[in-house]
Amino acid sequence: MIATITELREIAARVTDPEIPVLTIADLGILRDVELQEDTVVVTITPTYSGCPAMDAITEDLGTVFKASGFEKVRVNLVLSPAWSTDWMSDSGKAKLEAYGIAPPTGTGHRGPVTLGLGVKCPQCHSLNTKELSRFGSTSCKSMYQCKDCLEPFDYFKVLS
């Protein structure tokens, strides 16, 4: 089957994160490359962190979506360098996170000698009057917060760089 790189990328971009099903792997920025090597589709992805448990499910889903599109051979390369950064997440992905009830990362990744923490906005009432309850949330890439105004607890997708 012949397809353009754009078509192959569109097929791969349909795969969603199993932990946050409103986000595609393109929204997350973990979809790095898609190419056709002879009769094999080769997809390169970078996990949000090296121990991300979603990688096996994403790899399996990539195989499923390409086979459903007529490609029998699919290989997924997991690349750890350069390390994934929340800077790779799309603006539409961040908007989808907030609509889903998870505060998106605020600011950009660390680039200087001083770490600066920004306020985390409650995805329910948009208040900045929030507090961190736990450095780790439902997954390692999230923290658990609570809004002091509406009292709702929520996950915050941490800034990683």
Salt bridges, closest charged atoms under 4 A:
ASP27 OD2 - LYS96 NZ 2.76
ASP39 OD2 - LYS73 NZ 3.04
ASP87 OD2 - ARG111 NH2 2.79
GLU98 OE2 - LYS121 NZ 3.68
GLU98 OE2 - HIS126 ND1 3.10
GLU132 OE2 - ARG135 NH1 3.51
ASP155 OD2 - LYS142 NZ 3.80
